Amino acid sequence: MGAAQLIARIAGIPCWWLVFVARTFARLPGAAIPWPSGTRGSLTLVAILGAAAVVVQLWRLRRLRRWLGTVVRLLTVVGMIAAGFAIGGRLSAHAWLPHDWVAAMCDVGQGEAVAVRATADTAVLVDTGPAPAALDQCLVALGVRSLASIVLIGGTSSAIGGLPGALHARAVGGIDAGSELAADADVRVRGWALASHIAVASAVPGVVHVVGNVRWRVVADLASARVVSIDVAGITVLIAGDLTTADETELMLRVSSLNADVLVVPHHGATQDTAFLDAVHPRVAVVSIGRGNTQHDPSASVLKALSTIAGRVSRTDQDGGIAIVVNAHGLKVVTRR
């Protein structure tokens, strides 16, 4: 350890409690609230500050103090009641989660984020979806305090927009970005990783990675997406991102067996090669999709095909978050709604 690093660590001792308090309360339900980005968020903040300034100026007028005091007290009571409902809602939102989950699909809108449990509070995360706050809240609800690895399976800049939510207030072993990210997405991922001092790598297809109870590997690196297979608790989960029908055909030619217990349906359930769905022949099919999406996913033909192939089809736009449980009774699906 260098002298400069030693001095810095000694200087940081008086501040350890600040970090402890910040990290502890950041994990509590209701610790963060969504805020609009861009111009809308800026204008909202200006409006709130402007209203506060007006209240302060009015407060200075003696004749209005009593009236304003009543209004302020009333608003305080209303605010406390609203905060109570908000926190209560967050707590009830977590109540549906089974304690023995082994894999979970977070409800992150038009994207996907799959957490696979490696240890009690550690997971492997495949993809992040577009919404940082939604992903962070999901991981907090799951009790995930650290991520052994974040595996990205391709996509545009918006598809990996949730990555900061995964990095927030939790240890991350590394980011496996692959080679199928769009150029702008790759720049953003490496920037976030550099800021958080996290290594970025690219797994070799076929090589098995073992983390606690999880074994994962990249099955294939195709033009439209990476295909990742994960084994946990005696089941296999297959995740294929935005795999196109052409790449589905190529994948079937490359890989002798694609059979999996759980399939995260490619491309949010858009048009699929039914031969691919039959080759996987999942017991459970999960569609991660945003409510009211403009692409009108999932496809009716895909849902019809899955209804005859899979024992159960769950979708985040209707079911919310989705958890997979494996116990003495077999494989079970638990949904928020």
N, C-alpha and C positions, 0 to 999 in steps of 0.2 A: 504494500500500500504506500503510495507516494505521500510526501509531506503535505502537499496541497489538499489531497483527498482526506487525510487524517484531520487537518484543521477544519475542513468543511463539515466533517461528521461531528466533531466536537461542538462546533458552533450550532449544529442542528439539534443537539440534545434538548435545549430549552423549548424547542418548537414541536417536539414529538407529539405532545398532547393535542396540538392543533390539528395535526394530520390524522390522529386517532379519532378525534371528534368528527372531523369532516368525512372520513371514510365510513364511520359507523352510521352517522345520520343520513349519508347519501344512499344507504341501502334500505332505509325505512320506506314503507309505502307512503306515497304522497310527497316524497322528498324533492321531486322535480315535477314541473307542470309543462305541458306542451306550449310552445310559443311560435307564432307564425314567423317565417323567415322573410328576408327581402324587404321590399318597400312596405308591404302590409304590416310586418312586425315593427318596423321603424315608426310608421305613422301611429300605430297603436300605442307605442311607448311615449311618443310626443304628446298624444292626446291625454294619456294618464298623467304625465308630468304637468301638462297645462292645467288640467282640472285641479291637481294638487296645489298649484301656484295660486289659482283663483280662490280656493278654499282658505289658504293662508292669508291672502289679502283681505278677504271678507272677515276673517277672524279678528283682524286688527280693528275693525269697526265695532265700537263698544255696543251699539244698539243691536247688533246682530249676533253678539257673542252667545247670548242665552239660546237663541233659536238654533244657531250653528252647533252649539254644544249638544242640544237634543238630537239634531240630525247626525252628528258624528257618533254619538252613543248608539243610536239606532243602527247606523251602518256597521258599527263594530259588532253588534249582536248578530246582525244578518250575516256578516262576513264569517264570524265564528261558527254559526250554524251551517253555512255553505261549506266551510272547511271540514266540519265534522262529517257532513254527508260525503264529501269528496274522499276523505281518508277511509270512511266506512266502506265506500264503494270499491276502493282499491283493495281493502282487506277481503271483502266478499268476492272480488274478482279472482283472488288467489285461492279461495277456499275449495274450488273444484279440483285442484291439482292433487293427484294421488301421490303419497309419499314414496311409493316404490316405482316411480316412472323410470323407464330405461331409455326412452327417446321421446322427443317432443317437437312438434311443429309450432313455432311461434306465429301468432297472427300479426303479420307485418305489412299487410296490404298486398299490392301487386308485386310480389317477390316471394322469396322463401328463405327461411332460416331454421335449420334443423339442429337441435342440441341432442347429443348422444352422451349418456352418462358414463363416465370413466370411473369415478370414485364418488363418495358421498357429496362432495361440493365441487367437483371438477368435471368438465365435459369437453368433448370435441364438438366444435361448431362448424357446420357446413353451410356456407353462404350467409349473408347478413340481411338481405332485403333492403328496401329503400329508406326505412324510418328508424333513426337512432334511438329515439325515446321509446318507441314500441318494443324494440329489441332489448334494450336495457331493462325495461320493466318486466319483460318476459323472463329474462335470465335471473333477475332478482327474485321473481316469484318461484322459479325452479330451484332456488337456493344455490345457483352456480356462482361461486366466488372466484374461480380461476378457470381459464381455458387452456388446455394442454396444447391445442392447435386450432387455428381458424383456417378452414379449407375453402377456398373460393373456386367456383366451377365455371367462371366465365361471365360475360355480360358487359353492359355499358356502365358508364359512370353512375347513373341513377341506381343501377342494380346493386351496387356495393355501398350505397349511401348510408346504410345502417352500421357500417364498421365502427365509427366512433362510439356508438352505443355499446358495442361488445367490449371495447377497450376501456370504457368508463369504470373506474374504481375496482378493477379486477386484474389479476396477474394473467399474462398471456405468454405461453411458451414460444409461439412463433406463428407466422402467417404463411400458408402455402398458397401462393397466388397462381401457379401454373403459367401457361403461355397463351391462354385464350381470352384474357381480358382486353377490352378495347383500350386504345392508347391513352385516352383521358382517364379511364378508370385505373389503369396501371400507375399513372402519375399520382393520383389521389391516394391510392393504397400505400405506395412507397413513402409518400409524404407523411401520412398518419403514422406509419410504422416507424419512420425515422424520429418523429416527434416523441414517440412513446418508447424508443430504444428497443424495438422488437425486430428480430431478424425476419427477412422475407426469403422464402426458398420455393422450389418447385419439385414436387415429388415425381419420381420416375414411375411410370405406369407398371403395375405388376408387383412392385415392392410393398410388402406388408409392414405397417407401422402399428406398434402395440403400445397402448396407453391405458394402464389399469385394466378394466374389464372390456376395453374396446380394441378391436383390430380393424384397421381401415386401410384401403388401398385405392389407388386410381386405376380403374379398369381399363380406361382408354382416354386418350386426348384427341378429340375430334374437332373439326373446324367450328362447329356451333357450340360445343360445350365439352367439359370434362365429365366423365361418368365415374362416380365414386360408390364403392361398395363398403358397407360397414357391418361387422359382426359384433353383436352384443347380446348377452343373456340367452344365447342359443338361437337367435334369429338373425336374419340378414336383411339389411335395409339398403335399397338401391336408389341413388339420387342422380338424376341425369340433367338437371338444369333446363336450358332452352334447346334441347336436342331436336334437330329437324328430322323430318321423315326420311330424308336421304341418308342422314347419319345414323338413324335407327337401323336402316338396312345394312349399312356398312358395319355397324356394331355387331349385328347378328352373324355376319360373315366372319368377323374377327374372333368372337368369343364363343366357345362351344356351349356354355351354359350361362344363362342370365337369370335363372330362377331366384326369386327373393320372396321373403315373407311380407315385406312392406315395400311398396313402390311409391316414391314421391313422383307423381305423374309429370312428365316433361312439359315444359312450355305452358304451365298453368292450365293444362287440360285442353290446349288447342288441338287442332286436327293431328291425329296420330296414325301410325301404321299399326293396324290391329294385330298384325303378325308379331310385332314387337311386344305389345301388351300380352299376347298369348304366350310368348317365349318367357317373359318374366313370371307370368301366372301368379300374381301376388295374392296372399290371403287378405291383405288390407291395401287399399289404394288411397293415397292422400293427395288432394289437390290444394295447393296454396295459391289463393286468388284474392284479389281486392274486391270488396263489395262495390257493385255498380261500375265495374271497369269498362272502359270504352271499347275494348276488343271483344266484348261479349263472350269471354271465356267463362267456364269451360264449354267445349263443343258438345252438343247434344249427342252426336254420334259416338264420341269418346265415352261419355257417361253410359250410354246404352251398351257399348262393348264391355266396359268395366263391370256393369251390373251382372253380366253373365260369367265373367272371368274371376272377379274378386269376391270374397265373402262379404266385404264391407267397403263402402266408398265414403270417405269423409272429406269435407271441404271447408276451408277456413272462413270463406265469406258467409257461410250459413252456421257452421259449428263453432267458430272462434278458434281458440287454441286447441291443439289436439295432442294428447299424450298416449304413449304406448306402454302398456304394463305387461310384464311376463311373470307369472307366478305358478303355483301348483295347479291352477285351473286352466293354464295355457295363456294364449295371447289375448289381451283385452285392449279395447280402445275407449278412452275417456275423453270427452269433449267439454268445453266450457259451457256451450249452450245445448 
